[in-house]
């Protein structure tokens, strides 16, 4: 389904998509193979973790990361088709405000994959460089990190859905924090003031993503330096 002519006509010329229908179809279809491979790979990892029946912090983190990645990948594959047909220019969109809210909530929950990636990086740093025992990590830190990730991901996803933060994205297919409150940033008679969605997006996704990226980079650099020093020390003797 193509966006209605009335909706497109109501948009400023600068907001009309420059992509052709063919380009939008290619983008929508291109998401499917990568999403399928991601779901397949994470499913295999989760299955192997359960099958081995070995309980350790590493396996628990890996299992949680795999489950979150499966949810995120499915959402990415479906997002181009579930955006509101009457509010989006995206071709093949057959959704409504309800499906957009669902996609936005799942997209917000998907940030849990980045949080678990950071948790995995911290695990390797503490157990390899600082010689923490897995039992100590599992008792002192792991429960708190699991609780934070689950509570943050679910609560922010729910808050966004309840307060209507999720709207079709300006760039690319899908829904997430955008154009909130309704009517913000326009010159219409029901002008709702400046949009607050940028600030909300930073709190919901920007800061966690940047923080986890820095954590992973720093952890890997520290691990590299530690392993290099260890190898050089071994060669010296």
N, CA, C and O of each residue as an XYZ file, in Angstrom:
948
protein
N       0.853     -1.190      0.000
C       0.000      0.000      0.000
C       0.884      1.233      0.000
O       1.865      1.297      0.740
N       0.548      2.199     -0.814
C       1.281      3.442     -0.890
C       0.559      4.484     -0.064
O      -0.670      4.466      0.010
N       1.298      5.401      0.563
C       0.691      6.438      1.364
C      -0.323      7.219      0.530
O      -0.150      7.393     -0.676
N      -1.366      7.677      1.182
C      -2.425      8.378      0.477
C      -1.909      9.672     -0.129
O      -1.020     10.323      0.418
N      -2.486     10.032     -1.275
C      -2.084     11.275     -1.937
C      -2.411     12.477     -1.068
O      -1.689     13.474     -1.090
N      -3.489     12.392     -0.305
C      -3.880     13.510      0.562
C      -2.821     13.748      1.630
O      -2.474     14.891      1.927
N      -2.307     12.660      2.207
C      -1.298     12.817      3.253
C      -0.023     13.428      2.676
O       0.532     14.362      3.254
N       0.443     12.906      1.539
C       1.661     13.422      0.920
C       1.493     14.881      0.527
O       2.419     15.679      0.670
N       0.293     15.235      0.024
C       0.041     16.618     -0.387
C       0.068     17.573      0.801
O       0.343     18.762      0.641
N      -0.219     17.050      1.995
C      -0.249     17.908      3.181
C       1.140     18.189      3.739
O       1.298     19.055      4.600
N       2.148     17.465      3.257
C       3.496     17.623      3.785
C       4.225     18.761      3.097
O       3.994     19.021      1.916
N       5.120     19.457      3.832
C       6.001     20.428      3.173
C       6.870     19.714      2.146
O       7.178     18.532      2.298
N       7.254     20.418      1.128
C       8.026     19.795      0.046
C       9.318     19.178      0.570
O       9.773     18.159      0.052
N       9.917     19.794      1.601
C      11.170     19.284      2.145
C      10.996     17.956      2.874
O      11.966     17.224      3.068
N       9.756     17.636      3.283
C       9.496     16.407      4.033
C       9.066     15.245      3.145
O       8.933     14.118      3.624
N       8.851     15.502      1.877
C       8.443     14.439      0.967
C       9.645     13.568      0.645
O      10.716     14.072      0.307
N       9.460     12.251      0.752
C      10.563     11.318      0.535
C      11.118     11.439     -0.880
O      10.371     11.560     -1.851
N      12.446     11.402     -0.973
C      13.108     11.468     -2.280
C      13.334     10.081     -2.871
O      13.840      9.954     -3.986
N      12.957      9.033     -2.119
C      13.148      7.668     -2.605
C      12.019      7.273     -3.552
O      10.865      7.654     -3.359
N      12.368      6.518     -4.557
C      11.353      5.996     -5.466
C      10.699      4.767     -4.835
O      11.202      4.223     -3.852
N       9.573      4.337     -5.410
C       8.905      3.137     -4.895
C       9.817      1.925     -4.967
O       9.826      1.097     -4.055
N      10.591      1.814     -6.055
C      11.507      0.687     -6.202
C      12.574      0.697     -5.119
O      12.904     -0.352     -4.565
N      13.115      1.869     -4.813
C      14.142      1.958     -3.779
C      13.583      1.565     -2.410
O      14.256      0.892     -1.629
N      12.354      1.988     -2.126
C      11.744      1.629     -0.847
C      11.466      0.127     -0.771
O      11.616     -0.483      0.288
N      11.062     -0.464     -1.890
C      10.847     -1.915     -1.911
C      12.144     -2.664     -1.654
O      12.162     -3.647     -0.914
N      13.230     -2.200     -2.264
C      14.526     -2.855     -2.089
C      14.970     -2.773     -0.630
O      15.457     -3.754     -0.069
N      14.803     -1.600     -0.020
C      15.195     -1.428      1.383
C      14.375     -2.345      2.288
O      14.916     -2.987      3.188
N      13.062     -2.401      2.040
C      12.190     -3.248      2.863
C      12.566     -4.717      2.738
O      12.624     -5.433      3.738
N      12.821     -5.169      1.510
C      13.158     -6.578      1.289
C      14.563     -6.911      1.783
O      14.823     -8.026      2.234
N      15.468     -5.930      1.694
C      16.849     -6.179      2.113
C      16.954     -6.454      3.607
O      17.909     -7.090      4.054
N      15.993     -5.986      4.375
C      16.027     -6.214      5.825
C      15.696     -7.659      6.187
O      16.085     -8.132      7.255
N      14.989     -8.359      5.319
C      14.515     -9.693      5.651
C      15.641    -10.729      5.773
O      15.669    -11.455      6.766
N      16.579    -10.833      4.802
C      17.631    -11.848      4.937
C      18.493    -11.653      6.178
O      18.787    -12.614      6.889
N      18.902    -10.404      6.443
C      19.751    -10.164      7.616
C      18.997    -10.448      8.907
O      19.574    -10.972      9.860
N      17.712    -10.105      8.948
C      16.907    -10.383     10.141
C      16.752    -11.889     10.342
O      16.836    -12.385     11.465
N      16.525    -12.614      9.237
C      16.385    -14.067      9.332
C      17.663    -14.712      9.841
O      17.621    -15.578     10.716
N      18.809    -14.290      9.290
C      20.087    -14.856      9.722
C      20.353    -14.542     11.192
O      20.876    -15.380     11.927
N      19.995    -13.340     11.612
C      20.195    -12.961     13.010
C      19.324    -13.799     13.933
O      19.787    -14.273     14.971
N      18.051    -13.982     13.553
C      17.151    -14.808     14.359
C      17.655    -16.250     14.406
O      17.657    -16.880     15.464
N      18.080    -16.765     13.258
C      18.578    -18.141     13.204
C      19.813    -18.321     14.081
O      19.892    -19.259     14.873
N      20.783    -17.404     13.931
C      22.013    -17.512     14.704
C      21.771    -17.408     16.198
O      22.317    -18.193     16.973
N      20.953    -16.441     16.611
C      20.674    -16.273     18.038
C      19.876    -17.457     18.585
O      20.059    -17.859     19.734
N      18.998    -18.006     17.761
C      18.231    -19.188     18.192
C      19.150    -20.379     18.429
O      18.978    -21.129     19.390
N      20.129    -20.545     17.543
C      21.088    -21.644     17.702
C      21.899    -21.459     18.983
O      22.101    -22.406     19.743
N      22.360    -20.233     19.211
C      23.143    -19.961     20.419
C      22.319    -20.236     21.669
O      22.790    -20.898     22.593
N      21.080    -19.725     21.700
C      20.211    -19.952     22.854
C      19.951    -21.442     23.063
O      19.941    -21.923     24.197
N      19.738    -22.174     21.961
C      19.492    -23.613     22.051
C      20.706    -24.348     22.622
O      20.558    -25.232     23.466
N      21.901    -23.984     22.163
C      23.109    -24.644     22.646
C      23.348    -24.359     24.129
O      23.777    -25.235     24.879
N      23.063    -23.121     24.538
C      23.236    -22.774     25.958
C      22.315    -23.620     26.825
O      22.728    -24.140     27.862
N      21.051    -23.756     26.390
C      20.093    -24.553     27.157
C      20.460    -26.033     27.107
O      20.348    -26.737     28.110
N      20.899    -26.504     25.941
C      21.203    -27.919     25.756
C      22.382    -28.361     26.611
O      22.380    -29.469     27.148
N      23.394    -27.496     26.739
C      24.587    -27.870     27.490
C      24.318    -27.978     28.987
O      25.021    -28.704     29.690
N      23.322    -27.274     29.476
C      22.911    -27.329     30.879
C      24.056    -26.994     31.831
O      24.144    -27.540     32.931
N      24.930    -26.092     31.393
C      26.010    -25.611     32.256
C      25.655    -24.197     32.717
O      25.365    -23.316     31.908
N      25.684    -24.009     34.011
C      25.260    -22.736     34.577
C      26.477    -21.875     34.904
O      27.292    -22.231     35.754
N      26.587    -20.743     34.220
C      27.689    -19.814     34.479
C      27.243    -18.426     34.063
O      26.325    -18.298     33.253
N      27.876    -17.365     34.601
C      27.507    -15.998     34.211
C      27.613    -15.777     32.701
O      26.754    -15.136     32.096
N      28.680    -16.317     32.102
C      28.868    -16.138     30.659
C      27.699    -16.704     29.871
O      27.196    -16.049     28.958
N      27.261    -17.903     30.208
C      26.160    -18.540     29.474
C      24.832    -17.819     29.734
O      23.997    -17.709     28.837
N      24.645    -17.340     30.942
C      23.401    -16.623     31.242
C      23.332    -15.311     30.459
O      22.282    -14.949     29.929
N      24.457    -14.606     30.393
C      24.488    -13.353     29.618
C      24.256    -13.653     28.143
O      23.490    -12.958     27.476
N      24.916    -14.683     27.638
C      24.784    -15.038     26.227
C      23.348    -15.439     25.886
O      22.836    -15.086     24.824
N      22.709    -16.172     26.784
C      21.319    -16.575     26.553
C      20.399    -15.354     26.524
O      19.562    -15.229     25.631
N      20.550    -14.460     27.491
C      19.722    -13.256     27.539
C      19.950    -12.379     26.311
O      19.000    -11.841     25.743
N      21.209    -12.235     25.904
C      21.536    -11.449     24.712
C      20.899    -12.054     23.467
O      20.403    -11.323     22.609
N      20.906    -13.370     23.358
C      20.322    -14.043     22.195
C      18.812    -13.824     22.130
O      18.273    -13.554     21.056
N      18.125    -13.937     23.264
C      16.675    -13.736     23.287
C      16.322    -12.311     22.887
O      15.399    -12.093     22.102
N      17.052    -11.344     23.424
C      16.791     -9.942     23.080
C      17.073     -9.670     21.608
O      16.365     -8.892     20.968
N      18.114    -10.314     21.073
C      18.444    -10.124     19.658
C      17.377    -10.719     18.750
O      17.094    -10.165     17.688
N      16.782    -11.836     19.148
C      15.702    -12.429     18.360
C      14.523    -11.458     18.271
O      13.962    -11.243     17.197
N      14.159    -10.878     19.410
C      13.049     -9.910     19.428
C      13.381     -8.697     18.563
O      12.542     -8.231     17.792
N      14.602     -8.188     18.693
C      15.001     -7.009     17.924
C      15.012     -7.291     16.429
O      14.595     -6.444     15.639
N      15.478     -8.458     16.032
C      15.577     -8.798     14.607
C      14.198     -8.967     13.978
O      13.964     -8.513     12.858
N      13.292     -9.615     14.691
C      11.927     -9.762     14.181
C      11.275     -8.406     14.009
O      10.572     -8.168     13.027
N      11.506     -7.519     14.960
C      10.920     -6.176     14.878
C      11.473     -5.399     13.688
O      10.733     -4.692     13.004
N      12.764     -5.530     13.444
C      13.375     -4.847     12.299
C      12.772     -5.344     10.990
O      12.521     -4.556     10.078
N      12.540     -6.656     10.899
C      11.996     -7.224      9.665
C      10.564     -6.761      9.408
O      10.179     -6.548      8.258
N       9.772     -6.603     10.476
C       8.358     -6.260     10.318
C       8.096     -4.759     10.283
O       7.046     -4.328      9.806
N       9.025     -3.969     10.775
C       8.802     -2.524     10.914
C       8.358     -1.816      9.633
O       7.452     -0.985      9.696
N       8.964     -2.113      8.459
C       8.542     -1.381      7.250
C       7.082     -1.600      6.880
O       6.491     -0.777      6.182
N       6.498     -2.694      7.337
C       5.120     -3.021      6.945
C       4.094     -2.607      8.000
O       2.899     -2.557      7.710
N       4.541     -2.314      9.208
C       3.621     -2.021     10.302
C       3.504     -0.543     10.632
O       2.796     -0.174     11.569
N       4.193      0.315      9.871
C       4.011      1.754     10.085
C       2.619      2.158      9.595
O       2.076      1.514      8.698
N       2.033      3.210     10.168
C       0.671      3.603      9.780
C       0.559      3.928      8.295
O       1.316      4.748      7.775
N      -0.376      3.292      7.620
C      -0.535      3.510      6.180
C      -0.988      4.927      5.862
O      -0.679      5.449      4.791
N      -1.720      5.558      6.783
C      -2.241      6.897      6.510
C      -1.334      8.006      7.046
O      -1.659      9.185      6.905
N      -0.188      7.642      7.665
C       0.718      8.656      8.194
C       2.143      8.495      7.685
O       3.023      9.278      8.045
N       2.374      7.497      6.861
C       3.722      7.222      6.395
C       3.764      7.206      4.878
O       2.806      6.800      4.220
N       4.886      7.653      4.333
C       5.081      7.599      2.889
C       5.652      6.254      2.458
O       5.795      5.994      1.263
N       5.980      5.398      3.425
C       6.677      4.160      3.111
C       5.762      3.194      2.371
O       4.636      2.931      2.793
N       6.266      2.677      1.269
C       5.470      1.765      0.460
C       5.287      0.438      1.201
O       6.137      0.049      2.002
N       4.197     -0.241      0.936
C       3.828     -1.510      1.567
C       3.448     -1.338      3.038
O       3.302     -2.329      3.752
N       3.288     -0.114      3.495
C       2.877      0.073      4.888
C       1.383     -0.237      5.005
O       0.568      0.317      4.266
N       1.032     -1.123      5.936
C      -0.361     -1.535      6.108
C      -0.795     -1.403      7.572
O      -1.856     -1.895      7.956
N       0.034     -0.734      8.387
C      -0.242     -0.651      9.809
C      -1.126      0.506     10.193
O      -1.692      1.190      9.340
N      -1.238      0.718     11.489
C      -2.003      1.825     12.048
C      -1.270      2.337     13.279
O      -0.133      1.942     13.536
N      -1.912      3.209     14.037
C      -1.248      3.783     15.204
C      -0.924      2.713     16.242
O       0.074      2.817     16.956
N      -1.772      1.679     16.327
C      -1.527      0.606     17.281
C      -0.290     -0.201     16.936
O       0.530     -0.486     17.808
N      -0.149     -0.574     15.665
C       1.031     -1.336     15.264
C       2.290     -0.474     15.349
O       3.372     -0.980     15.647
N       2.150      0.820     15.088
C       3.288      1.729     15.209
C       3.747      1.799     16.665
O       4.945      1.800     16.949
N       2.786      1.855     17.579
C       3.111      1.875     19.003
C       3.828      0.594     19.409
O       4.768      0.622     20.204
N       3.373     -0.536     18.853
C       4.012     -1.814     19.162
C       5.436     -1.856     18.633
O       6.350     -2.282     19.338
N       5.631     -1.413     17.387
C       6.964     -1.392     16.792
C       7.894     -0.486     17.591
O       9.048     -0.834     17.838
N       7.383      0.682     17.993
C       8.195      1.602     18.779
C       8.592      1.019     20.119
O       9.733      1.176     20.555
N       7.648      0.340     20.784
C       7.940     -0.274     22.080
C       8.977     -1.387     21.932
O       9.893     -1.493     22.747
N       8.838     -2.212     20.899
C       9.807     -3.286     20.673
C      11.170     -2.721     20.276
O      12.210     -3.271     20.639
N      11.152     -1.619     19.528
C      12.412     -0.974     19.175
C      13.118     -0.453     20.424
O      14.336     -0.574     20.556
N      12.343      0.124     21.336
C      12.932      0.594     22.582
C      13.464     -0.566     23.412
O      14.552     -0.482     23.983
N      12.696     -1.648     23.478
C      13.166     -2.830     24.205
C      14.437     -3.385     23.588
O      15.265     -3.966     24.290
N      14.601     -3.211     22.279
C      15.755     -3.772     21.575
C      17.081     -3.165     22.026
O      18.141     -3.735     21.768
N      17.029     -2.019     22.696
C      18.276     -1.460     23.225
C      18.881     -2.367     24.295
O      20.035     -2.192     24.685
N      18.100     -3.330     24.762
C      18.634     -4.301     25.719
C      19.782     -5.100     25.122
O      20.658     -5.559     25.855
N      19.794     -5.276     23.796
C      20.897     -6.004     23.168
C      22.216     -5.253     23.353
O      23.258     -5.868     23.580
N      22.169     -3.935     23.258
C      23.376     -3.140     23.456
C      23.811     -3.165     24.917
O      25.003     -3.211     25.219
N      22.836     -3.133     25.815
C      23.160     -3.184     27.240
C      23.793     -4.531     27.600
O      24.748     -4.584     28.374
N      23.259     -5.611     27.039
C      23.840     -6.925     27.311
C      25.213     -7.083     26.650
O      26.070     -7.797     27.171
N      25.423     -6.436     25.528
C      26.755     -6.466     24.911
C      27.770     -5.777     25.815
O      28.894     -6.251     25.979
N      27.359     -4.647     26.402
C      28.234     -3.972     27.356
C      28.483     -4.817     28.587
O      29.594     -4.836     29.117
N      27.457     -5.517     29.046
C      27.598     -6.399     30.207
C      28.567     -7.534     29.911
O      29.345     -7.933     30.776
N      28.520     -8.050     28.694
C      29.437     -9.120     28.295
C      30.877     -8.616     28.257
O      31.802     -9.312     28.677
N      31.054     -7.382     27.741
C      32.392     -6.799     27.717
C      32.950     -6.600     29.119
O      34.132     -6.843     29.362
N      32.093     -6.156     30.047
C      32.519     -5.974     31.434
C      32.877     -7.310     32.072
O      33.822     -7.401     32.857
N      32.121     -8.339     31.733
C      32.395     -9.677     32.269
C      33.798    -10.142     31.877
O      34.552    -10.620     32.724
N      34.148    -10.003     30.601
C      35.472    -10.433     30.153
C      36.570     -9.599     30.807
O      37.621    -10.130     31.165
N      36.332     -8.302     30.964
C      37.336     -7.444     31.578
C      37.620     -7.866     33.018
O      38.777     -7.971     33.424
N      36.565     -8.105     33.780
C      36.734     -8.435     35.191
C      37.303     -9.839     35.393
O      38.134    -10.048     36.277
N      36.862    -10.799     34.584
C      37.300    -12.180     34.796
C      38.670    -12.466     34.187
O      39.386    -13.344     34.668
N      39.046    -11.734     33.133
C      40.335    -11.988     32.487
C      41.422    -11.097     33.088
O      42.418    -11.598     33.610
N      41.232     -9.784     33.015
C      42.295     -8.884     33.472
C      42.377     -8.810     34.996
O      43.470     -8.843     35.561
N      41.248     -8.712     35.647
C      41.254     -8.536     37.098
C      41.058     -9.845     37.856
O      40.947     -9.846     39.082
N      41.016    -10.960     37.124
C      41.031    -12.295     37.720
C      39.881    -12.551     38.691
O      40.055    -13.250     39.689
N      38.703    -11.985     38.398
C      37.538    -12.303     39.216
C      37.119    -13.746     38.951
O      37.162    -14.217     37.815
N      36.718    -14.432     40.003
C      36.135    -15.750     39.820
C      34.701    -15.601     39.331
O      34.017    -14.639     39.677
N      34.253    -16.551     38.532
C      32.903    -16.478     37.994
C      31.860    -16.457     39.117
O      30.816    -15.816     38.996
N      32.156    -17.159     40.197
C      31.210    -17.166     41.314
C      31.077    -15.783     41.931
O      29.981    -15.371     42.312
N      32.195    -15.063     42.031
C      32.154    -13.711     42.589
C      31.393    -12.767     41.677
O      30.592    -11.952     42.136
N      31.650    -12.884     40.373
C      30.925    -12.041     39.419
C      29.426    -12.333     39.473
O      28.604    -11.417     39.487
N      29.086    -13.614     39.502
C      27.682    -14.005     39.522
C      26.968    -13.585     40.786
O      25.754    -13.382     40.766
N      27.699    -13.447     41.901
C      27.069    -13.089     43.162
C      27.038    -11.579     43.389
O      26.051    -11.048     43.898
N      28.103    -10.894     43.019
C      28.253     -9.490     43.392
C      27.690     -8.507     42.374
O      27.190     -7.447     42.751
N      27.765     -8.844     41.084
C      27.402     -7.868     40.050
C      26.283     -8.340     39.135
O      25.367     -7.578     38.827
N      26.351     -9.580     38.704
C      25.439    -10.060     37.662
C      23.958     -9.844     37.965
O      23.244     -9.356     37.089
N      23.455    -10.180     39.156
C      22.011     -9.985     39.397
C      21.573     -8.538     39.246
O      20.496     -8.256     38.720
N      22.417     -7.623     39.712
C      22.063     -6.201     39.622
C      22.038     -5.719     38.176
O      21.176     -4.923     37.801
N      22.979     -6.196     37.361
C      23.011     -5.783     35.958
C      21.824     -6.363     35.188
O      21.207     -5.667     34.381
N      21.505     -7.628     35.434
C      20.323     -8.219     34.804
C      19.068     -7.422     35.179
O      18.245     -7.104     34.320
N      18.933     -7.109     36.457
C      17.750     -6.387     36.926
C      17.662     -5.010     36.279
O      16.586     -4.583     35.861
N      18.799     -4.313     36.198
C      18.787     -2.978     35.587
C      18.382     -3.039     34.128
O      17.544     -2.256     33.680
N      18.978     -3.976     33.373
C      18.692     -4.070     31.941
C      17.223     -4.403     31.697
O      16.578     -3.777     30.855
N      16.694     -5.376     32.421
C      15.303     -5.788     32.230
C      14.346     -4.667     32.627
O      13.405     -4.361     31.893
N      14.585     -4.054     33.789
C      13.696     -2.991     34.262
C      13.762     -1.773     33.338
O      12.727     -1.205     32.988
N      14.969     -1.371     32.945
C      15.113     -0.200     32.069
C      14.444     -0.437     30.722
O      13.701      0.417     30.237
N      14.703     -1.594     30.116
C      14.181     -1.871     28.773
C      12.658     -1.957     28.766
O      12.006     -1.388     27.890
N      12.093     -2.664     29.734
C      10.638     -2.837     29.770
C       9.936     -1.560     30.199
O       8.909     -1.195     29.627
N      10.480     -0.874     31.201
C       9.811      0.331     31.706
C       9.832      1.470     30.693
O       8.824      2.154     30.517
N      10.961      1.684     30.026
C      11.011      2.759     29.023
C      10.124      2.426     27.824
O       9.475      3.310     27.265
N      10.096      1.140     27.427
C       9.217      0.735     26.322
C       7.761      0.980     26.685
O       6.981      1.452     25.858
N       7.390      0.659     27.929
C       6.005      0.842     28.365
C       5.655      2.312     28.514
O       4.565      2.728     28.119
N       6.556      3.107     29.075
C       6.298      4.545     29.243
C       6.089      5.202     27.882
O       5.176      6.010     27.716
N       6.927      4.860     26.913
C       6.782      5.424     25.576
C       5.463      5.068     24.934
O       4.849      5.895     24.259
N       5.018      3.823     25.143
C       3.741      3.388     24.566
C       2.570      4.087     25.233
O       1.621      4.485     24.559
N       2.625      4.241     26.548
C       1.517      4.856     27.284
C       1.382      6.340     26.958
O       0.268      6.835     26.787
N       2.495      7.048     26.869
C       2.456      8.489     26.658
C       2.498      8.881     25.180
O       2.496     10.071     24.865
N       2.535      7.918     24.280
C       2.466      8.223     22.860
C       3.729      8.811     22.275
O       3.670      9.651     21.377
N       4.894      8.367     22.785
C       6.159      8.873     22.255
C       6.449      8.352     20.854
O       7.175      8.991     20.093
N       5.883      7.189     20.504
C       6.289      6.506     19.281
C       5.453      6.953     18.085
O       4.224      6.883     18.097
N       6.155      7.411     17.060
C       5.536      7.854     15.808
C       6.422      7.418     14.650
O       7.578      7.055     14.868
N       5.907      7.446     13.417
C       6.741      7.062     12.270
C       8.017      7.902     12.212
O       7.991      9.103     12.481
N       9.119      7.266     11.862
C      10.402      7.945     11.783
C      10.476      8.824     10.543
O       9.857      8.531      9.520
N      11.238      9.902     10.648
C      11.426     10.783      9.492
C      12.388     10.176      8.489
O      12.302     10.459      7.294
N      13.304      9.343      8.964
C      14.312      8.745      8.096
C      14.240      7.235      8.215
O      14.511      6.681      9.281
N      13.880      6.572      7.141
C      13.801      5.125      7.147
C      12.480      4.609      7.671
O      11.693      5.369      8.236
N      12.224      3.314      7.488
C      10.967      2.720      7.927
C      10.986      2.415      9.421
O      12.045      2.177     10.001
N       9.822      2.424     10.030
C       9.741      2.063     11.434
C       9.160      3.173     12.284
O       8.876      4.267     11.797
N       8.988      2.877     13.563
C       8.452      3.833     14.533
C       9.333      3.826     15.771
O       9.813      2.780     16.207
N       9.533      5.001     16.321
C      10.233      5.158     17.591
C       9.927      6.555     18.113
O       8.974      7.187     17.656
N      10.705      7.038     19.046
C      10.455      8.356     19.629
C      10.608      9.419     18.549
O      11.686      9.585     17.978
N       9.512     10.144     18.270
C       9.551     11.160     17.217
C       8.304     12.038     17.310
O       7.222     11.566     17.659
N       8.473     13.318     16.994
C       7.352     14.273     16.886
C       6.431     14.226     18.105
O       5.220     14.041     17.980
N       7.028     14.396     19.284
C       6.235     14.413     20.522
C       6.503     15.699     21.285
O       7.656     16.114     21.398
N       5.455     16.345     21.817
C       4.030     15.967     21.769
C       3.413     16.205     20.390
O       3.986     16.892     19.544
N       2.256     15.632     20.190
C       1.586     15.731     18.898
C       1.360     17.187     18.523
O       0.884     17.978     19.338
N       1.697     17.536     17.303
C       1.528     18.903     16.826
C       2.702     19.808     17.120
O       2.643     21.004     16.834
N       3.777     19.263     17.689
C       4.931     20.101     18.008
C       5.715     20.424     16.742
O       5.669     19.690     15.755
N       6.426     21.527     16.794
C       7.297     21.898     15.691
C       6.599     22.248     14.401
O       7.212     22.170     13.336
N       5.323     22.637     14.457
C       4.581     23.004     13.257
C       4.079     24.435     13.383
O       4.171     25.053     14.443
N       3.558     24.938     12.301
C       2.996     26.288     12.293
C       1.478     26.271     12.302
O       0.842     27.290     12.031
N       0.887     25.108     12.615
C      -0.570     24.995     12.578
C      -1.192     25.669     13.791
O      -0.500     26.056     14.732
N      -2.506     25.801     13.747
C      -3.215     26.489     14.823
C      -3.147     25.727     16.146
O      -3.288     26.322     17.215
N      -2.930     24.408     16.076
C      -2.845     23.609     17.298
C      -1.395     23.348     17.687
O      -1.063     22.289     18.219
N      -0.532     24.334     17.413
C       0.899     24.226     17.700
C       1.116     23.859     19.163
O       0.610     24.532     20.061
N       1.870     22.788     19.396
C       2.069     22.276     20.750
C       3.425     22.646     21.327
O       3.872     22.043     22.303
N       4.085     23.639     20.727
C       5.385     24.041     21.226
C       6.510     23.238     20.600
O       6.266     22.411     19.720
N       7.739     23.469     21.041
C       8.884     22.735     20.479
C       8.806     21.252     20.819
O       8.285     20.868     21.866
N       9.327     20.431     19.926
C       9.309     18.989     20.148
C      10.297     18.606     21.254
O      11.409     19.129     21.323
N       9.870     17.695     22.102
C      10.708     17.183     23.187
C      11.240     15.784     22.875
O      11.900     15.153     23.701
N      10.938     15.321     21.674
C      11.290     13.951     21.321
C      12.800     13.744     21.230
O      13.282     12.642     21.490
N      13.559     14.786     20.864
C      15.011     14.626     20.763
C      15.603     14.337     22.140
O      16.436     13.442     22.286
N      15.174     15.090     23.143
C      15.660     14.864     24.505
C      15.270     13.473     25.002
O      16.081     12.768     25.602
N      14.018     13.088     24.745
C      13.547     11.771     25.172
C      14.341     10.674     24.469
O      14.705      9.672     25.085
N      14.606     10.865     23.181
C      15.361      9.866     22.424
C      16.770      9.691     22.982
O      17.289      8.575     23.019
N      17.382     10.774     23.409
C      18.711     10.687     24.008
C      18.675      9.916     25.323
O      19.556      9.099     25.592
N      17.661     10.173     26.138
C      17.540      9.482     27.422
C      17.216      8.010     27.213
O      17.793      7.142     27.869
N      16.284      7.727     26.291
C      15.826      6.354     26.060
C      16.857      5.503     25.316
O      17.020      4.322     25.620
N      17.546      6.090     24.352
C      18.418      5.296     23.511
C      19.814      5.841     23.289
O      20.779      5.080     23.227
N      19.927      7.161     23.170
C      21.213      7.761     22.844
C      22.274      7.546     23.911
O      23.354      7.027     23.627
N      21.965      7.945     25.139
C      22.940      7.817     26.223
C      23.287      6.354     26.527
O      24.466      6.039     26.693
N      22.297      5.450     26.607
C      22.668      4.045     26.813
C      23.564      3.495     25.704
O      24.512      2.759     25.977
N      23.263      3.855     24.448
C      24.054      3.341     23.319
C      25.483      3.866     23.362
O      26.434      3.105     23.185
N      25.634      5.172     23.599
C      26.971      5.759     23.667
C      27.750      5.190     24.845
O      28.940      4.898     24.729
N      27.072      5.033     25.982
C      27.732      4.494     27.178
C      28.225      3.069     26.941
O      29.347      2.729     27.317
N      27.392      2.237     26.319
C      27.791      0.853     26.064
C      28.912      0.785     25.031
O      29.805     -0.055     25.136
N      28.866      1.665     24.036
C      29.940      1.694     23.038
C      31.270      2.031     23.701
O      32.285      1.387     23.435
N      31.261      3.048     24.570
C      32.489      3.422     25.268
C      32.962      2.295     26.187
O      34.158      2.020     26.275
N      32.015      1.645     26.871
C      32.379      0.541     27.755
C      33.028     -0.595     26.986
O      34.034     -1.152     27.424
N      32.454     -0.942     25.836
C      32.997     -2.045     25.031
C      34.379     -1.685     24.480
O      35.295     -2.507     24.504
N      34.523     -0.449     23.982
C      35.812     -0.026     23.431
C      36.883     -0.014     24.508
O      37.977     -0.542     24.306
N      36.574      0.585     25.652
C      37.551      0.655     26.750
C      37.898     -0.736     27.260
O      39.065     -1.034     27.513
N      36.875     -1.598     27.414
C      37.116     -2.959     27.903
C      38.038     -3.730     26.958
O      38.957     -4.421     27.399
N      37.785     -3.605     25.666
C      38.608     -4.333     24.690
C      40.026     -3.788     24.633
O      40.977     -4.553     24.476
N      40.179     -2.475     24.759
C      41.524     -1.893     24.770
C      42.304     -2.348     25.994
O      43.482     -2.687     25.888
N      41.655     -2.356     27.155
C      42.313     -2.810     28.372
C      42.686     -4.291     28.275
O      43.763     -4.700     28.708
N      41.778     -5.088     27.699
C      42.067     -6.513     27.528
C      43.230     -6.725     26.565
O      44.095     -7.569     26.798
N      43.242     -5.955     25.486
C      44.339     -6.062     24.519
C      45.670     -5.742     25.182
O      46.647     -6.470     25.004
N      45.712     -4.664     25.939
C      46.953     -4.285     26.613
C      47.378     -5.341     27.623
O      48.565     -5.641     27.754
N      46.412     -5.902     28.334
C      46.724     -6.935     29.333
C      47.275     -8.192     28.667
O      48.287     -8.736     29.110
N      46.618     -8.652     27.610
C      47.076     -9.857     26.919
C      48.445     -9.626     26.283
O      49.301    -10.511     26.304
N      48.646     -8.452     25.728
C      49.939     -8.144     25.097
C      51.061     -8.145     26.132
O      52.136     -8.691     25.886
N      50.813     -7.533     27.290
C      51.822     -7.522     28.349
C      52.124     -8.945     28.823
O      53.275     -9.304     29.072
N      51.061     -9.747     28.941
C      51.235    -11.123     29.392
C      52.070    -11.932     28.402
O      52.942    -12.701     28.804
N      51.803    -11.757     27.113
C      52.549    -12.488     26.086
C      54.004    -12.042     26.057
O      54.899    -12.879     25.942
N      54.257    -10.742     26.158
C      55.629    -10.243     26.150
C      56.401    -10.727     27.372
O      57.592    -11.027     27.290
N      55.699    -10.798     28.519
C      56.332    -11.291     29.736
C      56.691    -12.771     29.571
O      57.739    -13.219     30.038
N      55.809    -13.524     28.901
C      56.098    -14.940     28.682
C      57.277    -15.152     27.748
O      58.085    -16.055     27.965
N      57.384    -14.329     26.711
C      58.491    -14.446     25.785
C      59.811    -14.076     26.450
O      60.865    -14.612     26.105
N      59.742    -13.160     27.402
C      60.964    -12.709     28.069
C      61.562    -13.813     28.917
O      62.776    -13.876     29.109
N      60.694    -14.690     29.429
C      61.186    -15.775     30.270
C      61.170    -17.098     29.531
O      61.555    -18.124     30.093
